[in-house]
Amino acid sequence: MQRWDRVEAFIEVVRLGTFSAAANHLKVSTSHISRLVSQLENQLGIQLLYRTTRQIRLTDAGALYMEHCQHLFDGLKDAEQALSELQAKPRGLLKLTSATTFGERYIAPLVNEFQCLHPDLEVYMHFTNRPVELIEEGFDIAIRMGVLKDSSLIARRLCDRREYVVGSQDYFRQTPPPHTLAELGQHRCLVGSRPNWLFDSNGQRREVRVESCWTGNSGPALLDAALKGLGLAQLPDYYVAPHLASGELIAVLEPFQHHDTAVWAVYPRHRHLSPKIRQLVDYLVANMSRVLPNTPSL
């Protein structure tokens, strides 16, 4: 422990420029600081500081030692800060953005529960299906779907997400179900905001552009069109789960279902993550499965 005291004295002398300033900062006497630095030099067997009546200067050895010791103390401060933040309560304004339907159905109820637990927290939720520039637009967290693009942002997986190609029983009474991706060209297809459908073909991600007889940028509207027998639609599990369970919708092309997709909480990379972001993301991860519908296995 004596070595740490000596190293701390040395760092503060260099950082503040004088023995007396270091002594004031550490709340000890100037003579005690001088003695600790001298003991450190004796222990290392090398001079770290040039001392004059007017100033101090680092020796070459002192500069090298300072560089390495500063990293140690920065790490110690980071560790203490992390522990402090671990116990801190979420407070202040938290801005979150999410895709509309998923956010309204599943994210908002969990965020509302979290705010009930932390009344000092203010929440602003913005639901949109357009890509949001997280940092530029001032959001703390974004909920994003599917396969993420490379990014400097941190992403935590909230839950799996499966895409199903579905049609109604009425539709399949009129048209035989497809068994290959090539057969999609023989079907009426309903297309949402994404023009290509995502599949897995021989272990490789494959996007298939389908000919659309219906196009819209609303998931609920797309689901309604599929339920009414207008054609095939590719929709995420959280839309179709209850309708697959009831038999209203039938899933097809199961061998080509793409599995490498999920729902993510994405947030900027900070050296010290604020309690409101860290604890909310932890809460979402812990509770997501509780609010999602169960999807029948294919």
Order of alpha helices (4+ residues) and beta strands (2+ residues): alpha-alpha-alpha-beta-beta-alpha-beta-alpha-beta-beta-beta-beta-alpha-beta-beta-beta-beta-alpha-beta-alpha-beta-beta-alpha
